[in-house]
Amino acid sequence: MSTAVRRDQARQLPSAQQKRRLRSDRVAGLDVARALAVFGMFGAHVGVVADDVGSSPSTWLGVVNGRSSILFAVLAGVSVALLSGRTVPAGGDELVRARMRILVRAAWVFAIGGVLEALGTDIDIILGVYAVLFVLALPFLRCSPRQLLVAAGVLAVVTPPVDLVLAQLAEATGSYDTPFVWLAVTGPYPALIWWAFILVGLAVGRSDLASARARATLVATGAGLAVLGYGGGWVTTQWFAGGTPVDGDGFSERPDAWDPVWLTGAVPHSGTTFEIVGSVGFALIVIGVCLVVAELLPRVSYPLASVGAMALTVYTGQVVAVWLIGTLDYDDNGAWATYILVSLVVATAWRVLLGRGPLERLLTWNSTLAAGRANRCAARDPAPSAS
């Protein structure tokens, strides 16, 4: 190999310093969006908010229901993209390491979710489904953004009726509340339906999030999807449900027989195509706006970014706090505001003094260690080459 060729290849490869920077850099706007998602879930846990958003200002805080957890799931897809090559999908040994890191993180998140479930609070813990979504994203790591969005669109249309049929079968066979069926189909966050969210996030993460054009596209596309989803949900509610929205309780009470009304509307946790489309639009708007705000106002947004940088720790801490305090009947949003304030103060102080959050540090260390071991095993026992 000539010196000129080696020089060209060296220029194409990132230096060790660049690799360290890519691994350590965080996208502040994504952390701000994660913080908003976590705070929104706090509101759903302990806030006094309407079931859904209406024309009256008194209902506007109802935006936290459903949409916050969906924003969290879309951001999970963005995280998967960042772990697997960012704008350029990883390949070869790097893809193997990325898959191992994602699998180990999923295992830890699932375990933490199981512990939180065992506490017996009234909170619907999202972490188990969050872990399942990580695994469901693995076959799509090499897909282009266009392919990911097409797959998400197909899932958004196909999975709601399939989920409804499977839920009815589960009811008939007595398996409705079994752990696997609950995670995949019948729970408040059915992985079958939520699969679309992580694929959308993966497509977002493959774009150049530092680009003004990409951010504008996120907001514009999100606005269009929100209008389409929530507008379509309203129209179908008027036409097919007599103006009465489907119960937004996550399919907790299924009809005894097939009824198309269960595929209409866009209320939170209804699992309809219209809710999927509208909530994805909402998530894209929030992500696009947060990317801009974090860049323009880095100091002002730093506390929010600190919460988002340790979102798993903050979410877990809030569930543990609710368990310690006990389930209360809240008359106002004082408890919600208190949880937000405490999270901002503690997360900011922790980040300034100690850096990465404790659970985030655990996941990063363990997943990196596992990926390194997998890489060494592959090096010792390489796959045979084709003859």
N, C-alpha and C positions, 0 to 999 in steps of 0.2 A: 504494500500500500504506500502510495507516494505521500510525501510530507504535506503537499497541498490538500489532498483528500482528507488526511487526518486533521488538518487545521479546520477544514470546512465542517467536519463532523463535530469537532470540539466546540465550534461556534453554535451548532444546533443544540447541543446538550447544555442544560442549565448547570451552572457551577454549584459547588457544595453550599456556598453561601446563599445562592438563589433557592436551592432546595429547602434549606432551613427556613428561609423567609416564607416560602409558599406553605410550608407546614404550619408555621406559627401565626401567620397573618389571619385575622378574623375579619369578616365582612360586618362592619358595625351596624349597617342597616338591617341585616338579617337578625342580629342580636336584639335590636330594638323591636323588630316584628315579633320575635319569640317572647319578649317580655310582655308585649301587648296580648299575645295569645294566652300566656300564663295568667295575667291579670284578668282577662276575660273569663277564664275557667274559674278563677277565684270568685268572680261575681256569680257564676252559675252555682258554685258550691255554697256560698254564704251570703250572697246578695239578695236584696228584695227587688226583683226585676220582673217585668212582664214576660209572659210566655213567648211573645214574638213582638216584632216592631210594627206599630200601626201609625196612623196619621197624627195621633196625639203625642205631644212631647213627653208625656209621662210614660210612654211605652218605649222610648228610644233606647233605654239601657237594655232592653230585651235583645239587642244586637249581639250580646255576649253568648246567648244560648245557641249552641250548635256551631255557630260561625267561628268561635274562638278555638274549639277543638279541631275543626277542619283546617283552620289556619295553621295550627300546630302540626297537623298531618302533612300539609303541603310543604311546610318548612322541613319536615323530616325528609322528604324527597330531595330538597335542596341540599341537606346535609349529606345524603347519600352521594349526590353528585360531587360535592366537595371532597369526599373521601375517596372518590374513584376517578380522579383526573381533572376535575373542574370542567373547563370548556372542551377539553379533549379527552374522550373516554380512555381509561387505562387499558393496556393490552399486555399480553405475555405474563411475565412474572409479576409485574406491577398489578395486573388485574387479579391474580391469585391472592396477593397480599391484601388488596382492597376488599375482596370478598371475605377473606378471613377476618379483617378488622370489623366489617359490617356484621358478620355472623356473631362474633364475640360480643359486640355492643348489644346486638339484639338479645343474646342470652342474658346479659346482665340486666337490661331493661325489663325483660320478662320476669326475672327473679325479683327485682325490686318491686315490680307491679304486684307479684304474688304476695310479697310481704305486706304491702299496703292493703291489698284486698283482705288479708287475714286480720287486719285491725278492726274490721267490722264497722267502719263508718258508713254513712249514707251516701258517700261520694261514689259515683261511677268512675272507677279507675281506668284511665285510657292507656296505661303503659303496656298492658298485655297485647292489645291490638297494635299499638305502636311498634312493638317488637315483631309481630307477625308481618306488618307492612314492610319492615326492613328486609325480611326474608323474601317476600313477594316481589321486591324490587330487583333482586339479584339477577334474574334472567334477562333484565332489560338494561344492564349497565353499558352495553355496547351499542345500544340503539341511538339513533339521531333524535334531536328534539322533535322533528316532524313525526317520526315513527312513534315516539312516546305520546305525543298529543293525539294521534290517531287512535292508539290503543286506549288511552284514557277516555276518548269520546265514545268508543265502542262499549267500554265497560260502563260508562255513565248511562247508556241506553239499555244495555242488556241486563246488567246485574240487578236493578230494582225488581223487575218481575220475577227473575230467577230466585232472588232472595225471598220474595214473598211466597213462592211455591214451596221452596225448601223449608221455610218456617212452618208452613201448614203441614208438610209431611212430618216435620219434627214434632209438632203438636200431636199429630195422629199416632206417632210411634212412641210417644213418651220420652223423647230425647231433647225436648225443647231447652231444658236447663242444664244439659250436660256441658262440661267445660269447653270442649272443642266446638260444639254447635253454637254455644253462646258467643264465643269469640268470633266465629266465622260468619254467623248468619243472624242469630236472634237477639244478640245483646244491643246495648245502646250505640255501640260503635262497630257494626258488622264489617269485618275485614273484607268480605266479598264486595261490598259497596264501596268501602273506603280505599280499595286498591287504586281507584282512579286518582285519588288525591295525591298519593305518593308519586305516581307517574307524572302528574302535572308538575310537582315540585322538582322531580328529576330533570324534566325538560327545562324548567326555569334555571336550575343550577348549571345547566350546560351552556347557558347564554353568558355573554359578557356583562356581568352585573354592574361594572364600572362605567358602562356606556350610557350616555344620556338617551340615545335612541332606544336601547333595551328597556330602560326605565319608563320611558314614555309609552312604549309598546305594552308593557305590563299594565299600566294604568288604563290606557285606552281599551285594551282587550278585556281587562277586568270589568270596566264599566259596561261594555257591550254584553258580556256574559251575565252580569248582574241584572241588567234590564231584561235580557232574554229569559233567564231562569225565574226571577221573581215575578216578572210580568206574565210569563207563561203559567206559573203557578197560580197567580190570581185569576187568570182567565179560565183555567181548567176547574178551579174551585167554583167559580160562578156557573159554569156550564154543567158540570157533572156532580157537584156535591151540594148544589142548592145554596151556595154561599157559605156553607159551613166547612171550615178547614179540617183536614184530617188531624186526628190527635197527634200532637208533636211529642209523643213520649217514647220515641224509638221503637215503634212496633211492639210495645209492651203488651198490647191487647190486640191480637190478630182477629180478623173476621173469620166466621166459621166456614165460609165458602168464598170462592173467588169473586172479587168485586173490583171493577176497574177504578172505583173511587179511591182505592188505596194507592193508586199511582198518580194522583192529582195533587195539586197544591205544592207549596215549597216551604212549609213550616219547619222549624228546627227538628232534627232527628227523625223526620218522616221517611228519609231514604228514597225519595222520589228523584227522577231525573232532573226535575226542575230545581229541587233543593241542591243537588250536586252542582249543577251549572251555576246557579246563583251564588252559592257559597264559594265556589272556586273563583268566580269573578270578584267577590268581596276580598278573598285572600290575596289575589293578584294586585288589587288596588292598594291594600295595606302594605304589601311588600314593596311595591314601587315607590310609594310615598315615603316609607321608612328609609329606603336607600338614599333618597334625596335629602331628607331631614338630617340623617346621621352625618352626611357629608357636609352640609351647610352649617350645622350646629353641633359639632362634635363634643364640646364641653357640656352643653345643655343636655344632650342625649346620653352622656356617659353613664349616669346612674341606670337608665333604662337598658343600655347595652350591657351593663354589668349583670343585671338580672337575667338578660337573655343568654349571656355567656355561661351561666350556671343554671339554666332553666330546669334541668332534671333535679338538681339539688333543691331549688326553690319550690318546685311543685311537690316534691317529696316532703319537704319541711312543712308545707301548708297542710298536707293530709295528716301528718303526724300531730301537728298542732290542733287540728280539729278533733283528732282522736283523744288527745290529752284533755282538752277543754270539755269535750262532750258535744253531742248534737243539741243545738239550741234553736229556738224559734226567734228569728231575727225580725225586728219591727222596722228597721231602717238599714241603710247601707254603711253604718258606722264600722261594723266588723270588717266589711270588704275594704274600706279605706284604710283601716288599721293594718290589715295583712299587706296591702300594697306599700304603705309607708315603711313598715318593718322590713319588707323584702328589699326595698330600694336602699335603705340604710345599711343593712347587713351585707347585701351583695356588693355594694360599692366599697365598703370597708374591707371586705374579704379580698376583693379583686386588687385593691391598692396594696394591701399588706401581704397577701399570700398567693395571689395569682389565680390560677384555675380553681374552680369549685371542687369540693371533695369527691363527689360522685363522678364528675367529669374527669377528674384526675385518675380515678380508679379505672374508668372505662378506657381512657386513652392509653394508660400504662399497660393494662391487660391485653387490649386488642393489638397494640403495637408489638408487644412481646409475642403473642400468638402468631402474628403475621411473620415476624422474624423467624420463628421456629419452623413455620410452614415453608418459608423460603429456603432455609437450610436443609430441610428434608428433601425438597425438590432438587436442590443442588447435588445432594448425595445420591439421589436415585432418579436421574432424569428420565423423561419419557423416551422410549426408543424412537429413533428417527425412521422415517419411511424409507424402505429400500427401493 
